[in-house]
Amino acid sequence: MKYETHLDRDISIEGTSPQGEIRCKYDTLVKFFGQPLEGNGITSVTAEWIVLFHNRQKNKQVLVHIHDMIPAKSAEEQEIWDISGHSRDAYRYIIDLLNDYVVDNEDEDDYVYYRKEYTDDGED
């Protein structure tokens, strides 16, 4: 599935809400989505990626905002990432993409774990 990131063009995250959490290494996210945006100093976010998936079969786009909310000592040490979007598809697209990569490459240094998918009302 094709996607664009914040490195390709400006993508608004307006209207997104929490959809779940994943456990994943910072380096794995950089492999896929490039260098993150740095935090703005207003919130506790220190690193974030904005991804727009293009699902041509379903003729839709899925916006995903990956970010830390409870930072580790540095973004590079972070392992728990919040996934936000306009629907739960945001969470599912990220999980599918990253898990397919880890399984296909059998790289012991990479991992992605399902952590928590929120329900429609935003609670687990």
CNS distance restraints for C-alpha pairs under 8 A (distance, minus, plus):
assign (resid   1 and name CA) (resid  53 and name CA) 7.10 0.50 0.50
assign (resid   1 and name CA) (resid  54 and name CA) 6.72 0.50 0.50
assign (resid   1 and name CA) (resid  55 and name CA) 6.47 0.50 0.50
assign (resid   2 and name CA) (resid  53 and name CA) 5.98 0.50 0.50
assign (resid   2 and name CA) (resid  54 and name CA) 5.53 0.50 0.50
assign (resid   2 and name CA) (resid  55 and name CA) 7.33 0.50 0.50
assign (resid   3 and name CA) (resid  51 and name CA) 6.61 0.50 0.50
assign (resid   3 and name CA) (resid  52 and name CA) 5.35 0.50 0.50
assign (resid   3 and name CA) (resid  53 and name CA) 4.17 0.50 0.50
assign (resid   3 and name CA) (resid  54 and name CA) 5.65 0.50 0.50
assign (resid   4 and name CA) (resid   8 and name CA) 6.01 0.50 0.50
assign (resid   4 and name CA) (resid   9 and name CA) 7.67 0.50 0.50
assign (resid   4 and name CA) (resid  51 and name CA) 5.72 0.50 0.50
assign (resid   4 and name CA) (resid  52 and name CA) 5.21 0.50 0.50
assign (resid   4 and name CA) (resid  53 and name CA) 6.57 0.50 0.50
assign (resid   5 and name CA) (resid   9 and name CA) 6.84 0.50 0.50
assign (resid   5 and name CA) (resid  11 and name CA) 7.61 0.50 0.50
assign (resid   5 and name CA) (resid  33 and name CA) 6.44 0.50 0.50
assign (resid   5 and name CA) (resid  49 and name CA) 7.18 0.50 0.50
assign (resid   5 and name CA) (resid  50 and name CA) 5.48 0.50 0.50
assign (resid   5 and name CA) (resid  51 and name CA) 4.42 0.50 0.50
assign (resid   5 and name CA) (resid  52 and name CA) 6.21 0.50 0.50
assign (resid   6 and name CA) (resid  10 and name CA) 5.65 0.50 0.50
assign (resid   6 and name CA) (resid  11 and name CA) 6.05 0.50 0.50
assign (resid   6 and name CA) (resid  37 and name CA) 7.87 0.50 0.50
assign (resid   6 and name CA) (resid  49 and name CA) 6.73 0.50 0.50
assign (resid   6 and name CA) (resid  50 and name CA) 5.28 0.50 0.50
assign (resid   6 and name CA) (resid  51 and name CA) 6.65 0.50 0.50
assign (resid   7 and name CA) (resid  34 and name CA) 7.40 0.50 0.50
assign (resid  11 and name CA) (resid  50 and name CA) 6.90 0.50 0.50
assign (resid  11 and name CA) (resid  51 and name CA) 7.93 0.50 0.50
assign (resid  11 and name CA) (resid  52 and name CA) 7.71 0.50 0.50
assign (resid  13 and name CA) (resid  50 and name CA) 7.55 0.50 0.50
assign (resid  13 and name CA) (resid  63 and name CA) 7.63 0.50 0.50
assign (resid  13 and name CA) (resid  65 and name CA) 6.92 0.50 0.50
assign (resid  13 and name CA) (resid  85 and name CA) 7.64 0.50 0.50
assign (resid  15 and name CA) (resid  85 and name CA) 7.84 0.50 0.50
assign (resid  15 and name CA) (resid  86 and name CA) 6.72 0.50 0.50
assign (resid  16 and name CA) (resid  65 and name CA) 7.83 0.50 0.50
assign (resid  16 and name CA) (resid  84 and name CA) 5.80 0.50 0.50
assign (resid  16 and name CA) (resid  85 and name CA) 4.45 0.50 0.50
assign (resid  16 and name CA) (resid  86 and name CA) 4.88 0.50 0.50
assign (resid  17 and name CA) (resid  84 and name CA) 5.09 0.50 0.50
assign (resid  17 and name CA) (resid  85 and name CA) 5.53 0.50 0.50
assign (resid  17 and name CA) (resid  86 and name CA) 6.36 0.50 0.50
assign (resid  18 and name CA) (resid  82 and name CA) 7.05 0.50 0.50
assign (resid  18 and name CA) (resid  83 and name CA) 6.04 0.50 0.50
assign (resid  18 and name CA) (resid  84 and name CA) 4.25 0.50 0.50
assign (resid  18 and name CA) (resid  85 and name CA) 6.63 0.50 0.50
assign (resid  18 and name CA) (resid 118 and name CA) 7.43 0.50 0.50
assign (resid  18 and name CA) (resid 122 and name CA) 6.69 0.50 0.50
assign (resid  19 and name CA) (resid  82 and name CA) 7.77 0.50 0.50
assign (resid  19 and name CA) (resid  83 and name CA) 5.62 0.50 0.50
assign (resid  19 and name CA) (resid  84 and name CA) 5.06 0.50 0.50
assign (resid  19 and name CA) (resid  85 and name CA) 6.48 0.50 0.50
assign (resid  19 and name CA) (resid  87 and name CA) 7.03 0.50 0.50
assign (resid  19 and name CA) (resid  88 and name CA) 5.52 0.50 0.50
assign (resid  19 and name CA) (resid  90 and name CA) 7.11 0.50 0.50
assign (resid  19 and name CA) (resid  91 and name CA) 5.94 0.50 0.50
assign (resid  19 and name CA) (resid 117 and name CA) 6.08 0.50 0.50
assign (resid  19 and name CA) (resid 118 and name CA) 5.25 0.50 0.50
assign (resid  19 and name CA) (resid 119 and name CA) 7.70 0.50 0.50
assign (resid  19 and name CA) (resid 122 and name CA) 6.96 0.50 0.50
assign (resid  20 and name CA) (resid  82 and name CA) 6.05 0.50 0.50
assign (resid  20 and name CA) (resid  83 and name CA) 5.25 0.50 0.50
assign (resid  20 and name CA) (resid  84 and name CA) 7.02 0.50 0.50
assign (resid  20 and name CA) (resid  91 and name CA) 6.16 0.50 0.50
assign (resid  20 and name CA) (resid 115 and name CA) 7.47 0.50 0.50
assign (resid  20 and name CA) (resid 116 and name CA) 5.14 0.50 0.50
assign (resid  20 and name CA) (resid 117 and name CA) 4.13 0.50 0.50
assign (resid  20 and name CA) (resid 118 and name CA) 5.14 0.50 0.50
assign (resid  21 and name CA) (resid  80 and name CA) 6.81 0.50 0.50
assign (resid  21 and name CA) (resid  81 and name CA) 5.53 0.50 0.50
assign (resid  21 and name CA) (resid  82 and name CA) 4.49 0.50 0.50
assign (resid  21 and name CA) (resid  83 and name CA) 5.56 0.50 0.50
assign (resid  21 and name CA) (resid  91 and name CA) 7.91 0.50 0.50
assign (resid  21 and name CA) (resid 114 and name CA) 7.40 0.50 0.50
assign (resid  21 and name CA) (resid 115 and name CA) 5.39 0.50 0.50
assign (resid  21 and name CA) (resid 116 and name CA) 5.08 0.50 0.50
assign (resid  21 and name CA) (resid 117 and name CA) 6.50 0.50 0.50
assign (resid  22 and name CA) (resid  80 and name CA) 5.82 0.50 0.50
assign (resid  22 and name CA) (resid  81 and name CA) 5.39 0.50 0.50
assign (resid  22 and name CA) (resid  82 and name CA) 6.62 0.50 0.50
assign (resid  22 and name CA) (resid  83 and name CA) 7.40 0.50 0.50
assign (resid  22 and name CA) (resid  95 and name CA) 7.83 0.50 0.50
assign (resid  22 and name CA) (resid 112 and name CA) 6.87 0.50 0.50
assign (resid  22 and name CA) (resid 113 and name CA) 5.89 0.50 0.50
assign (resid  22 and name CA) (resid 114 and name CA) 5.44 0.50 0.50
assign (resid  22 and name CA) (resid 115 and name CA) 4.80 0.50 0.50
assign (resid  22 and name CA) (resid 116 and name CA) 6.79 0.50 0.50
assign (resid  23 and name CA) (resid  79 and name CA) 5.28 0.50 0.50
assign (resid  23 and name CA) (resid  80 and name CA) 4.63 0.50 0.50
assign (resid  23 and name CA) (resid  81 and name CA) 6.31 0.50 0.50
assign (resid  23 and name CA) (resid 111 and name CA) 7.83 0.50 0.50
assign (resid  23 and name CA) (resid 112 and name CA) 5.62 0.50 0.50
assign (resid  23 and name CA) (resid 113 and name CA) 5.10 0.50 0.50
assign (resid  23 and name CA) (resid 114 and name CA) 6.81 0.50 0.50
assign (resid  23 and name CA) (resid 115 and name CA) 6.21 0.50 0.50
assign (resid  24 and name CA) (resid  28 and name CA) 6.95 0.50 0.50
assign (resid  24 and name CA) (resid  29 and name CA) 7.58 0.50 0.50
assign (resid  24 and name CA) (resid  79 and name CA) 5.14 0.50 0.50
assign (resid  24 and name CA) (resid  80 and name CA) 6.46 0.50 0.50
assign (resid  24 and name CA) (resid  81 and name CA) 7.23 0.50 0.50
assign (resid  24 and name CA) (resid 110 and name CA) 7.63 0.50 0.50
assign (resid  24 and name CA) (resid 111 and name CA) 5.87 0.50 0.50
assign (resid  24 and name CA) (resid 112 and name CA) 4.69 0.50 0.50
assign (resid  24 and name CA) (resid 113 and name CA) 6.67 0.50 0.50
assign (resid  25 and name CA) (resid  29 and name CA) 6.81 0.50 0.50
assign (resid  25 and name CA) (resid  76 and name CA) 7.89 0.50 0.50
assign (resid  25 and name CA) (resid  77 and name CA) 7.78 0.50 0.50
assign (resid  25 and name CA) (resid  78 and name CA) 6.96 0.50 0.50
assign (resid  25 and name CA) (resid  79 and name CA) 5.26 0.50 0.50
assign (resid  25 and name CA) (resid 110 and name CA) 6.77 0.50 0.50
assign (resid  25 and name CA) (resid 111 and name CA) 6.93 0.50 0.50
assign (resid  25 and name CA) (resid 112 and name CA) 7.60 0.50 0.50
assign (resid  26 and name CA) (resid  30 and name CA) 6.37 0.50 0.50
assign (resid  26 and name CA) (resid  75 and name CA) 7.04 0.50 0.50
assign (resid  26 and name CA) (resid  76 and name CA) 5.43 0.50 0.50
assign (resid  26 and name CA) (resid  77 and name CA) 7.02 0.50 0.50
assign (resid  26 and name CA) (resid  78 and name CA) 6.33 0.50 0.50
assign (resid  26 and name CA) (resid  79 and name CA) 6.64 0.50 0.50
assign (resid  27 and name CA) (resid  31 and name CA) 6.17 0.50 0.50
assign (resid  27 and name CA) (resid  76 and name CA) 7.29 0.50 0.50
assign (resid  28 and name CA) (resid  32 and name CA) 6.62 0.50 0.50
assign (resid  28 and name CA) (resid 110 and name CA) 6.38 0.50 0.50
assign (resid  28 and name CA) (resid 111 and name CA) 7.96 0.50 0.50
assign (resid  29 and name CA) (resid  33 and name CA) 5.87 0.50 0.50
assign (resid  29 and name CA) (resid  34 and name CA) 7.29 0.50 0.50
assign (resid  30 and name CA) (resid  34 and name CA) 4.49 0.50 0.50
assign (resid  30 and name CA) (resid  35 and name CA) 5.56 0.50 0.50
assign (resid  30 and name CA) (resid  36 and name CA) 7.21 0.50 0.50
assign (resid  33 and name CA) (resid  49 and name CA) 6.98 0.50 0.50
assign (resid  33 and name CA) (resid  51 and name CA) 7.61 0.50 0.50
assign (resid  35 and name CA) (resid  49 and name CA) 7.98 0.50 0.50
assign (resid  36 and name CA) (resid  47 and name CA) 5.60 0.50 0.50
assign (resid  36 and name CA) (resid  48 and name CA) 5.20 0.50 0.50
assign (resid  36 and name CA) (resid  49 and name CA) 5.19 0.50 0.50
assign (resid  37 and name CA) (resid  47 and name CA) 5.68 0.50 0.50
assign (resid  37 and name CA) (resid  48 and name CA) 5.22 0.50 0.50
assign (resid  37 and name CA) (resid  49 and name CA) 6.23 0.50 0.50
assign (resid  38 and name CA) (resid  45 and name CA) 7.89 0.50 0.50
assign (resid  38 and name CA) (resid  46 and name CA) 5.57 0.50 0.50
assign (resid  38 and name CA) (resid  47 and name CA) 4.88 0.50 0.50
assign (resid  38 and name CA) (resid  48 and name CA) 6.62 0.50 0.50
assign (resid  39 and name CA) (resid  43 and name CA) 7.34 0.50 0.50
assign (resid  39 and name CA) (resid  44 and name CA) 7.40 0.50 0.50
assign (resid  39 and name CA) (resid  45 and name CA) 5.03 0.50 0.50
assign (resid  39 and name CA) (resid  46 and name CA) 4.13 0.50 0.50
assign (resid  39 and name CA) (resid  47 and name CA) 5.53 0.50 0.50
assign (resid  39 and name CA) (resid  48 and name CA) 7.22 0.50 0.50
assign (resid  40 and name CA) (resid  45 and name CA) 7.37 0.50 0.50
assign (resid  40 and name CA) (resid  46 and name CA) 7.60 0.50 0.50
assign (resid  41 and name CA) (resid  45 and name CA) 7.68 0.50 0.50
assign (resid  41 and name CA) (resid  46 and name CA) 7.94 0.50 0.50
assign (resid  44 and name CA) (resid  68 and name CA) 7.80 0.50 0.50
assign (resid  44 and name CA) (resid  69 and name CA) 5.75 0.50 0.50
assign (resid  44 and name CA) (resid  70 and name CA) 6.79 0.50 0.50
assign (resid  44 and name CA) (resid  71 and name CA) 7.00 0.50 0.50
assign (resid  45 and name CA) (resid  67 and name CA) 6.51 0.50 0.50
assign (resid  45 and name CA) (resid  68 and name CA) 5.41 0.50 0.50
assign (resid  45 and name CA) (resid  69 and name CA) 5.25 0.50 0.50
assign (resid  45 and name CA) (resid  70 and name CA) 7.51 0.50 0.50
assign (resid  45 and name CA) (resid  71 and name CA) 6.97 0.50 0.50
assign (resid  46 and name CA) (resid  67 and name CA) 7.77 0.50 0.50
assign (resid  46 and name CA) (resid  68 and name CA) 6.60 0.50 0.50
assign (resid  46 and name CA) (resid  69 and name CA) 7.92 0.50 0.50
assign (resid  46 and name CA) (resid  71 and name CA) 6.77 0.50 0.50
assign (resid  46 and name CA) (resid  74 and name CA) 7.84 0.50 0.50
assign (resid  46 and name CA) (resid  75 and name CA) 6.23 0.50 0.50
assign (resid  47 and name CA) (resid  67 and name CA) 5.86 0.50 0.50
assign (resid  47 and name CA) (resid  68 and name CA) 6.32 0.50 0.50
assign (resid  47 and name CA) (resid  75 and name CA) 6.06 0.50 0.50
assign (resid  48 and name CA) (resid  65 and name CA) 7.05 0.50 0.50
assign (resid  48 and name CA) (resid  66 and name CA) 5.44 0.50 0.50
assign (resid  48 and name CA) (resid  67 and name CA) 4.27 0.50 0.50
assign (resid  48 and name CA) (resid  68 and name CA) 6.93 0.50 0.50
assign (resid  49 and name CA) (resid  65 and name CA) 5.88 0.50 0.50
assign (resid  49 and name CA) (resid  66 and name CA) 5.12 0.50 0.50
assign (resid  49 and name CA) (resid  67 and name CA) 6.55 0.50 0.50
assign (resid  50 and name CA) (resid  63 and name CA) 7.47 0.50 0.50
assign (resid  50 and name CA) (resid  64 and name CA) 5.86 0.50 0.50
assign (resid  50 and name CA) (resid  65 and name CA) 4.71 0.50 0.50
assign (resid  50 and name CA) (resid  66 and name CA) 6.44 0.50 0.50
assign (resid  51 and name CA) (resid  63 and name CA) 5.92 0.50 0.50
assign (resid  51 and name CA) (resid  64 and name CA) 5.05 0.50 0.50
assign (resid  51 and name CA) (resid  65 and name CA) 6.42 0.50 0.50
assign (resid  52 and name CA) (resid  61 and name CA) 6.57 0.50 0.50
assign (resid  52 and name CA) (resid  62 and name CA) 5.67 0.50 0.50
assign (resid  52 and name CA) (resid  63 and name CA) 4.58 0.50 0.50
assign (resid  52 and name CA) (resid  64 and name CA) 6.21 0.50 0.50
assign (resid  53 and name CA) (resid  61 and name CA) 5.47 0.50 0.50
assign (resid  53 and name CA) (resid  62 and name CA) 5.03 0.50 0.50
assign (resid  53 and name CA) (resid  63 and name CA) 6.40 0.50 0.50
assign (resid  53 and name CA) (resid  64 and name CA) 7.86 0.50 0.50
assign (resid  54 and name CA) (resid  59 and name CA) 7.78 0.50 0.50
assign (resid  54 and name CA) (resid  60 and name CA) 6.35 0.50 0.50
assign (resid  54 and name CA) (resid  61 and name CA) 4.75 0.50 0.50
assign (resid  54 and name CA) (resid  62 and name CA) 6.72 0.50 0.50
assign (resid  55 and name CA) (resid  59 and name CA) 5.82 0.50 0.50
assign (resid  55 and name CA) (resid  60 and name CA) 5.40 0.50 0.50
assign (resid  55 and name CA) (resid  61 and name CA) 5.92 0.50 0.50
assign (resid  55 and name CA) (resid  62 and name CA) 7.68 0.50 0.50
assign (resid  56 and name CA) (resid  60 and name CA) 6.53 0.50 0.50
assign (resid  62 and name CA) (resid  85 and name CA) 7.64 0.50 0.50
assign (resid  62 and name CA) (resid  86 and name CA) 7.62 0.50 0.50
assign (resid  62 and name CA) (resid  87 and name CA) 7.98 0.50 0.50
assign (resid  62 and name CA) (resid  89 and name CA) 6.82 0.50 0.50
assign (resid  62 and name CA) (resid  90 and name CA) 6.03 0.50 0.50
assign (resid  63 and name CA) (resid  85 and name CA) 5.51 0.50 0.50
assign (resid  63 and name CA) (resid  86 and name CA) 6.69 0.50 0.50
assign (resid  63 and name CA) (resid  90 and name CA) 6.17 0.50 0.50
assign (resid  64 and name CA) (resid  83 and name CA) 6.72 0.50 0.50
assign (resid  64 and name CA) (resid  84 and name CA) 5.83 0.50 0.50
assign (resid  64 and name CA) (resid  85 and name CA) 4.90 0.50 0.50
assign (resid  64 and name CA) (resid  86 and name CA) 7.94 0.50 0.50
assign (resid  64 and name CA) (resid  90 and name CA) 5.07 0.50 0.50
assign (resid  64 and name CA) (resid  91 and name CA) 7.48 0.50 0.50
assign (resid  64 and name CA) (resid  94 and name CA) 7.81 0.50 0.50
assign (resid  65 and name CA) (resid  82 and name CA) 7.96 0.50 0.50
assign (resid  65 and name CA) (resid  83 and name CA) 5.72 0.50 0.50
assign (resid  65 and name CA) (resid  84 and name CA) 4.92 0.50 0.50
assign (resid  65 and name CA) (resid  85 and name CA) 6.04 0.50 0.50
assign (resid  66 and name CA) (resid  81 and name CA) 6.37 0.50 0.50
assign (resid  66 and name CA) (resid  82 and name CA) 5.74 0.50 0.50
assign (resid  66 and name CA) (resid  83 and name CA) 4.82 0.50 0.50
assign (resid  66 and name CA) (resid  84 and name CA) 6.49 0.50 0.50
assign (resid  67 and name CA) (resid  81 and name CA) 5.48 0.50 0.50
assign (resid  67 and name CA) (resid  82 and name CA) 5.31 0.50 0.50
assign (resid  67 and name CA) (resid  83 and name CA) 6.73 0.50 0.50
assign (resid  68 and name CA) (resid  75 and name CA) 7.90 0.50 0.50
assign (resid  68 and name CA) (resid  78 and name CA) 7.43 0.50 0.50
assign (resid  68 and name CA) (resid  80 and name CA) 6.80 0.50 0.50
assign (resid  68 and name CA) (resid  81 and name CA) 4.93 0.50 0.50
assign (resid  68 and name CA) (resid  82 and name CA) 5.87 0.50 0.50
assign (resid  69 and name CA) (resid  81 and name CA) 7.41 0.50 0.50
assign (resid  69 and name CA) (resid  82 and name CA) 6.92 0.50 0.50
assign (resid  71 and name CA) (resid  75 and name CA) 6.77 0.50 0.50
assign (resid  71 and name CA) (resid  78 and name CA) 6.45 0.50 0.50
assign (resid  72 and name CA) (resid  77 and name CA) 5.95 0.50 0.50
assign (resid  72 and name CA) (resid  78 and name CA) 5.15 0.50 0.50
assign (resid  73 and name CA) (resid  77 and name CA) 6.61 0.50 0.50
assign (resid  73 and name CA) (resid  78 and name CA) 7.71 0.50 0.50
assign (resid  74 and name CA) (resid  78 and name CA) 6.63 0.50 0.50
assign (resid  83 and name CA) (resid  90 and name CA) 7.19 0.50 0.50
assign (resid  83 and name CA) (resid  91 and name CA) 6.00 0.50 0.50
assign (resid  84 and name CA) (resid  90 and name CA) 6.78 0.50 0.50
assign (resid  84 and name CA) (resid  91 and name CA) 7.31 0.50 0.50
assign (resid  85 and name CA) (resid  89 and name CA) 7.87 0.50 0.50
assign (resid  85 and name CA) (resid  90 and name CA) 5.33 0.50 0.50
assign (resid  85 and name CA) (resid  91 and name CA) 7.66 0.50 0.50
assign (resid  86 and name CA) (resid  90 and name CA) 7.17 0.50 0.50
assign (resid  88 and name CA) (resid  92 and name CA) 6.52 0.50 0.50
assign (resid  88 and name CA) (resid 117 and name CA) 7.96 0.50 0.50
assign (resid  88 and name CA) (resid 118 and name CA) 7.85 0.50 0.50
assign (resid  88 and name CA) (resid 120 and name CA) 7.92 0.50 0.50
assign (resid  89 and name CA) (resid  93 and name CA) 5.87 0.50 0.50
assign (resid  90 and name CA) (resid  94 and name CA) 6.46 0.50 0.50
assign (resid  91 and name CA) (resid  95 and name CA) 6.23 0.50 0.50
assign (resid  91 and name CA) (resid 117 and name CA) 7.25 0.50 0.50
assign (resid  92 and name CA) (resid  96 and name CA) 6.01 0.50 0.50
assign (resid  93 and name CA) (resid  97 and name CA) 6.08 0.50 0.50
assign (resid  94 and name CA) (resid  98 and name CA) 6.05 0.50 0.50
assign (resid  95 and name CA) (resid  99 and name CA) 5.81 0.50 0.50
assign (resid  95 and name CA) (resid 112 and name CA) 7.61 0.50 0.50
assign (resid  95 and name CA) (resid 114 and name CA) 7.16 0.50 0.50
assign (resid  96 and name CA) (resid 100 and name CA) 5.96 0.50 0.50
assign (resid  97 and name CA) (resid 101 and name CA) 6.47 0.50 0.50
assign (resid  98 and name CA) (resid 102 and name CA) 6.31 0.50 0.50
assign (resid  98 and name CA) (resid 112 and name CA) 6.60 0.50 0.50
assign (resid  99 and name CA) (resid 103 and name CA) 6.06 0.50 0.50
assign (resid  99 and name CA) (resid 111 and name CA) 7.72 0.50 0.50
assign (resid  99 and name CA) (resid 112 and name CA) 6.09 0.50 0.50
assign (resid 100 and name CA) (resid 104 and name CA) 5.97 0.50 0.50
assign (resid 101 and name CA) (resid 105 and name CA) 6.04 0.50 0.50
assign (resid 102 and name CA) (resid 106 and name CA) 5.68 0.50 0.50
assign (resid 102 and name CA) (resid 107 and name CA) 6.32 0.50 0.50
assign (resid 102 and name CA) (resid 110 and name CA) 6.26 0.50 0.50
assign (resid 102 and name CA) (resid 111 and name CA) 6.18 0.50 0.50
assign (resid 102 and name CA) (resid 112 and name CA) 7.32 0.50 0.50
assign (resid 103 and name CA) (resid 107 and name CA) 7.91 0.50 0.50
assign (resid 107 and name CA) (resid 111 and name CA) 7.89 0.50 0.50
assign (resid 116 and name CA) (resid 124 and name CA) 6.99 0.50 0.50
assign (resid 117 and name CA) (resid 124 and name CA) 6.51 0.50 0.50
assign (resid 118 and name CA) (resid 122 and name CA) 5.30 0.50 0.50
assign (resid 118 and name CA) (resid 123 and name CA) 5.20 0.50 0.50
assign (resid 118 and name CA) (resid 124 and name CA) 4.57 0.50 0.50
assign (resid 119 and name CA) (resid 123 and name CA) 5.48 0.50 0.50
assign (resid 119 and name CA) (resid 124 and name CA) 5.68 0.50 0.50
